[in-house]
Amino acid sequence: MVKLHYFKNQRYSKLKGQCERDERLFVDPEFPPETKSLYFSRATPPEHVEWKRPKDICTPDPPQLFVDGMSSHDVTQGKLGNCWFVAACSSLALEPSLLEKVIPDIKHQEWDPENVGNYQGIFRFRFFRQGQWTEVVIDDLLPTIAGKLVYIHSTDKNEFWSALVEKAYAKMAGSYEALEAGNTGDALVDFTGGVCESISLKDGGYSQDQEKRLVLFKSMQRAMRDKSLIGASIRIKNRDEMEKRTETGLVMGHAYGVTAVKKITIGEGLFSLFNRQHLYMIRLRNPWGQKEWNGPWSDDSEEWKKLKSSDREKLGIVFENDGEFWMSFEDFCSHFTNATLCHVINTSIFSLSNRWHVFKHNYQWSPGSTAGGCVENRSTFLKNPQYAFTVKEEGEVMISLMQEDTRKAKEHGAENLTIGYFVMKVEENRKYRLHTMFEKAGDSIFINAREVVNKFHFKKGRYVVIPSTYEQNKAGQFLMRIFTEKSSKAMFLNQEHSTGSKIFCCFPQCRTPVCVLSVTVKSAGGLQKTSRLSMTPDPYATISCEGRKVKTPVQKDSLNPQWNTGALFFVRRPQKSRLVVQVWDYNWFWDSFMGQAKIAIDINNKAVTETHQLMGRRRNHQVQMPGVVTVEVKSMVKLHYFKNQRYSKLKSQCEKEERLFEDPEFPANDKSIFFSRAPPEQIVWRRPKDICEPDPPSLFVDGSSRHDITQGKLGNCWFVASCSTLALEPSLLEKVIPDMKNQEWDVKDVGKYQGIFRFRFWRQGEWTEVVIDDLLPTVYGQLVFVHSSLKNEFWGALLEKAYAKLSGSYEALEAGNIADALVDFTSGVCESINLKDANYDDDEKRRLEFFKSMQKAMDNSSLVGASISAKSHEEMEERTETGLVKGHAYGVTAIKKITIGQGLFSLFNREHLYLIRLRNPWGQKEWNGAWSDGSEEWNKLEAQARKKLGIDFEDDGEFWMSFEDFCRYFSKATMCHLMNTSIFSLSKRWHIFKHKNEWKPGSSAGGCVTNQATFFKNPQYAFSIKDDDAGEVMIALMQEDTRIDRDEGGKNLSIGYYVMKVEENRDYRLHVLMEKAADSIFINMREVVNRFQLKTGRYVVIPSTYDPHVAGNFMLRIFTEKSSNARALVKDHPKRSNICCCIPRFRTPDCILSVFVKSAVDLQKRTLLSVDPYALIKCEGNTVRIPTVKDTRNPVWNSAGALFYVKRPKKTHLVVQVCDSFLGQAKMRIDINNRTVVLSHQLMGRGRKHDEKMPGAVTLEIACYHDLKAV
């Protein structure tokens, strides 16, 4: 039994019983026999309509629901443009089992001539609407003109099932007129509860592509076999073509029902087996009951002579003008434009046909909450309802989105909404709503149809589908259905995130999560067979965190699997927890462990993709295993809220109390402006609406532009120049000003305005949200500080106020470094280039390389600034003869290479111009040299070239100059790089290590390298360069910003760092100086950044203050081209295990052994190929490999070495093997001599040949000490 919805709450049995008792025929009060049931757009019908019962229409014959069963000929269209509905009825008549669903209890509803008293003139029909079957009760009064039915009728005068079905459908739609114009698919779904797939025959290219046409034929043939209903139509280009008949007899803009799809085989002659011809035929029916196809295979056409009479009888050929006709499938694909297949979805486990699993859910789009619009509305799209489902094996998925039928509201001008959906691939265990966009897996078109259906082929994994209207804030009800081949764990996502338990909150696992961790295991590479006997492995990965585990699909027969599978974790203890990715080889009996990567959870609010070396587990956790795994980790956390002020909480309080926000943490008074003096003029704090009246205020007027920012009466040109460059990159500006649209003034809804705004800045490795009111300092009604060229644009002034609050006051912004602001806006890393020291103005080759690097930086959305150094305080802001200002920051807004040529042979007469555009934050005082506004040089360019550059000769502070002049007159350039970590990006990718720490006097504040006694007390960090030859490294050391302490005399510390080349396997702290690899200058800037080229090997960087015993907090960032195995070195040396101290390997080491392989000489070739030697250093079961030196018999390694903490020196040997293939080894006892010696050893054989000399010798530098802190 199916739970029914009763339309208008009318119960058939109850109404029939009442009529029996009252001895009367039923007259339906909900759909009376009146004109309003016929039309909603006119008061009277064009002809006189009488409502008659079937017995009065077909007299003297008795009426019947069916005469000789059901047939597609029972349905003929009347005087209503509802061919779509009639064609669906024709198709329905082909499947008695489906028709019995629409007309329940057929036998008892049939007229009974022997028992006339059982007739009450009442009938019931059922239609599938919004996920449930709806029963519609009607009387049998039908509209007639001159005694004949007006609308649908049968070819047999006393057959009435189709006319009654139409009346029931019209009642549900509100009137007969509401049935005009429609989609065959809608009626087919209402008749079957199935799902309709629309196929565009023209766009699909079926008429030209025979192979595609055959595939479609077979799928239509299979659909007919599975009792699916099919319709077809010819699309019209304009309204004039509606129901126009073509030369072939087909009617345009008209719906046809498909009644048969057949493959016929014909053959002639004795060898018919080798002379067969296959005919692919389709039968259609015009619901008018006439006007048929007149092409090949039409009634009485010559083609029928090819078939034997027995074949024609099998096909049931009837040559009558009854609207039904045959045609070839090729002609069908050529002349028809659309086919609609209504699949009757089978959910029975006992059926032999394909079984589908169905998820369905009714919901609504509500303006302001769940009506976010399509994916183009990025700020609101994820507010839409969301549904998750899992594809357990690669296969087909059908997704159906159905909105409520609007036919009943046609009289009020209602139309279908434009609807569609978007599908994304998400983490395998996603149970909570999405808040960011993921990889697109599929989507539908957006169309104003009642139902949007698509069939997809999805790989194994979890997906989220988001149904939406095209425009946001459109209200509507919908039904979402997801059909999968296996159980899909489909669910409606209504929770934002995991919440803690109020009862068991004392248990860590029940606490509220601190951050959300989205992990995607991309791939693995370089895996090896788990044993010699095994086949190529079938690897899969497990992702686990805080006791929860997610498994990726198994990748068959691969050493380099690609998974792209994710997991989602709500982490409660990120500092103590680790993310563990393990790789396994699947086996039906016992899975084999292949390695794991243990990853610390770094909450950085962005996605970071890194490749990790696979390691062992448990006791072997430090042992490298073959292969690497690539993992994308995105960790998001609640932001750091400056002064613990929450924007949403403060805004809602103001809404409730109907007041404007006033910030108690940064009040509108003099102390927020100056800390060292009183303001020189009377300052009045005003809100934007009072500053720009009568015009309404705006955050942005016509978007963001570099011209929006002009410096005021504050010496913060460094900050203003940064804002100008930030305005060039809207994606970066959106990070600083989150949720721009909702923060914008809304002129239509003034009630939303509470005078509160929020901004975000990146400080010490995390994004900090700063909340402000919009009271701004003014003098005589004009803004005092940053302002726009437009009076009603305020984003620059509000951004400056938020930055001033973060710094303590406006005065604290005076004098600064453009690099600091750029980093705070982007979280990037700033590289400073000294143009004078680099000699770019004289060296053309170096200047061109620098031009290209700046151009590349701008193309990669890096922000760039420039300045001219002042030699003394008197020179600050002094204007030079060229119009440039000393000690002043400029923003770089463009850099271009322009090619110009003259004459017929311009190809050989070309000139390259290298130009740069800068902006003075004052909004005036420009460069007056070559290429300045209005200079003669611009005459070299054609008008079109000038237009491309956007030349505007105004005194707006923006100007062009040659790159050569830029390098000559400017002294410093600052490039803020946005470090790319994506493996999918075409630009250079970086691996990032980040760590916060502090210098503590007496323990970890050792000062610079000149303080030998204390230098090694500083924090230490090790990292590796894994490139074959040399790699690029950027090291950034940032101290805490001291602007907020300026009123108490706070200043930046002088900071820097020192880099040394160390042993390849060093994981413990250094205690002596080793070979210097690089260093930075020591300077009192907030951040020190340098770029280095380092050779392959392991390095230790030691950040420090210049003077010892100076306290301070810092953050160190190391950027490498490959995964660097970077880590903080905390321990001085390994210590014995208290549990396993009786086992030799867990004892306290007796000595420390540092071995450097300096070189080898006179090595001998073992093959005809070149020698590429490397070395292996072995001691107590540990092996360290020294990098390969290409194509030499006399390799020089110098500073490549290994470090061992030896537990049994008397029983242990040090072995150094030189290999290409094995070339020889040096084996020696360990001599604890507490000094460093350099020795040269003859190479010897190994194993049984250990006494044999081999060609060549190896030179080693060996340091061995009892004191474990000696190296």
Helices and strands as residue ranges (DSSP letters): E 5-6, G 7-9, H 12-22, G 35-37, E 50-52, H 54-57, G 72-74, H 83-92, H 96-102, H 106-109, G 116-118, E 122-129, E 132-139, E 142-145, E 148-149, H 161-173, G 177-179, H 184-192, E 195-200, H 210-225, E 229-233, G 239-241, E 255-267, G 272-274, E 276-285, G 302-306, H 309-315, E 324-328, H 329-335, E 338-343, E 357-365, G 381-383, E 386-391, E 395-403, G 407-412, E 419-426, E 439-443, E 451-458, E 461-469, E 476-484, E 491-493, G 508-510, E 515-525, E 539-545, E 548-551, E 562-571, E 578-585, E 592-600, E 607-615, G 618-620, E 624-637, E 640-641, G 642-644, H 647-657, G 670-672, E 684-686, H 688-691, G 706-708, H 717-726, H 730-736, H 740-743, G 750-752, E 756-763, E 766-773, E 776-779, E 782-783, H 795-807, G 811-813, H 818-826, E 829-834, H 835-838, H 844-859, E 863-867, G 873-875, E 889-901, G 906-908, E 910-919, G 936-940, H 943-949, E 958-962, H 963-969, E 972-977, E 991-999, G 1015-1017, E 1020-1039, G 1043-1048, E 1055-1062, E 1076-1079, E 1087-1105, E 1112-1120, E 1127-1129, G 1144-1146, E 1151-1161, E 1174-1179, E 1182-1186, E 1196-1206, G 1209-1211, E 1213-1219, E 1222-1229, E 1235-1244, G 1247-1249, E 1253-1265
